[in-house]
Amino acid sequence: MDHIIAKHKAKKQKRQYFTKDTEDAIVRYNNSTCEKERSELYQTYIHWPYYKLTENIIHTFKFYNTDVENLEDLQHEIITFLLSKIHLFDPSKGAKAYSYFGTIVKRYLIVYNEKNYKKLINNSSIDQSQENSSDSDHNSNPVLHHKNMVYEEEYEWGELTFNGLGEKDRLSLFIDYYVSHCSKNLDKLFSKEEDKKIADCILELFRNRDKIDIFNKKALYIYIREMMDVKTPNITKNAKVLYSIFQEKYLYFLDTGEFPQ
């Protein structure tokens, strides 16, 4: 399938890669019993959108805790998984192919990254333990803490639809999108340099939310003031701007099950 990727990369890239034609091809693929037709449909209409979907999600949500040297190896692994579940897509249930398969990719990567993060933590703990055991001046090991995410590996990803997600899952996926969207558009959202820095500090808390144990207003203000010297009213002003964006886009997300463009 590398020749398909190379062919598309050689062309001028279209912004929309996962279109209605892609969804129609997936439906035709599932309805066909002819292996030749299915192969042609997949190579012509499906493989490239799957490739771009995995690529964009990896980079948009920064799923970089991997054990592969080349991210394309991970992409091909996910594409293989998507192909094994393609028959489960049913447009009559109201799901759009882009959202349906995009959600599967996100959940696959969440579990994959969580596993690799735990490996990193465990290896760090072992290394630290060995260092401490050889050092007579230290009698205890540091404790590395990481909150467990709400995603469970046992979930049947192939049957996943937006309506099948729990509330925490929906919110967590949306926050990843929201932080990425706001980070890319700071220059458009805020004209003053200080406001951009304050907003970025707020977003940084969301980026690292799994490592923060206390979520109350006072504690968050303290966190932000530790990152930069700023008065409380300025934090509140910029937080309100970010909150209005969150509210608008989250309502759309809940209504449609899709990330706003």
Protein Blocks (a to p, Z undefined) as FASTA:
>chain_A
ZZmmmmmmmpccdfblbdfklmmmmmmmmmpcbfklmmmmmmmmmmmmmmmmmmmmmmmn
opabccbfblklmmmmmmmmmmmmmmmpcfknopafklmmmmmmmmmmmmmmmmmmmmmm
mmmmmmmmmmmmmpmkbcbdcdddddddfbdfklcfklpcfklpcfklmmmmmmmmmmmm
mmmmmmmmpmbfklmmmmmmmmmmmmmmmmpmbdcfklmmmmmmmmpccdfklmmmmmmm
mmmmmmmmmmmmmmnopacZZ
